[in-house]
């Protein structure tokens, strides 16, 4: 797998001339508070919420330590536990094709490539990965330290399509604090690696994608990531899919490290 350099996008207009580091930390903290607010409001309102945020809100230098690079398994330290399990669901895999573009590009194929790269990256850190189909029987009461469902956006005509990625979850989860932390880590890391704009959504029971959250154990922290638009974000999610995979992996490792599940 070709290694793609991981960079931290810069947005000069959001940086403070007097104290840029303090400004960056403030922006990152604001996003975490924003996600917490969305979840809190959703618990009360139980309505579908979508928040779109401008580029540059995720700017936290401390995230650099979580950015993954392929390493030799022989170099992995013995301090990593072998009991950490992460579930990676491949959107639409072994069920249907998902979004299908006029030129023949299928969402399920894009999801599969990105998910496979995430699995390979996590494996180098000693994390056990379960690869799950869209309606995998293993999802029934599935319990792990993390579950991330990987999807992509539609092939809507580029003139009407909106660039960006989306993090989504469902409020039935009994570990909302952990889910909130996972969403914040994943959103931060994915934005840093891809430069795409961030969106957040609460998935209601009538959403076709809600079955994943309904099936799993309610204690499993779980989020869905829509990695980008098949209409306008192909440069990232297809031509440079390593960046998408790096972002997802970095977000998962951020969460696991913050929860002290890995050292």
Phi, psi and omega in degrees: 000129181290129181279129180253128179303140179255123183238165178250104183305143181248137176235090189305325186291344180265354183272143179276130180292329184276322182210078185297325182295318178296321179295316181298315180297323179296319180296315181298318179298322181298322180294318178299317177296324180296315179298318179299320180295317180300315180295317180298316180294320181297325179299322182278316187273329182052044178237162179286126182235136176226124180240122178254133186238146181289161176302150171095358181282335178265096181219087183229105183303334182294341180293341183304325183292345182260356185286126187276146169224143180302133180229162175288125181305332180293343182267358181288132182289154181286352182286348180284128179289156179261002185264356182284127180238135177235130175263130175242112179267128178270108184307127175073356186296132181062024176229296175209190185265352183069212177293131179238127185271157179303332180272007175098353178293130182246136180303317184302325179290320178294316178301317183296316181297312181296315181299320180295323179290323176297316179301315181297319179293315180295325180298328180290344179262358180090005179279135176280131184240129172258119176271124188239139175283174180302313179242045181298134178297337178294343180290339181294112183059030181297130180234126177206178179285334181205143167229126176236123177261124187257124178224173172228164180281180189280176178259028177310143180314134187305331181293338181249350185285153178246127178286146175141167177245166184222138171253133182222151173208182180235145188283354179288347181298134181272357178242058186297327178297315179294319178297320177300315179295321177297316180297318180294315179298314183293317179297317180298308185293319182293320177297317181298321184279332185248335184078003181283153179289154188255140173225155181227140183218142170263125182271122179270167185297336181275359177283132180303337181272000184288342186301326180300313182288330179287323186284323189286166174299132184294351178271352182278118176296121187220138174220158173250136174242125171265107196290343180157174181275131175291345180276317189235353183248024183297329181302328179271304192279345177244302185288331179230052186295342175301324181294319177296315180295319178300318181296316179294316180298316180299319179295319178295315180294324175302311181297313182298322180287319178297326178275003178061031176274337172228158182262000000 
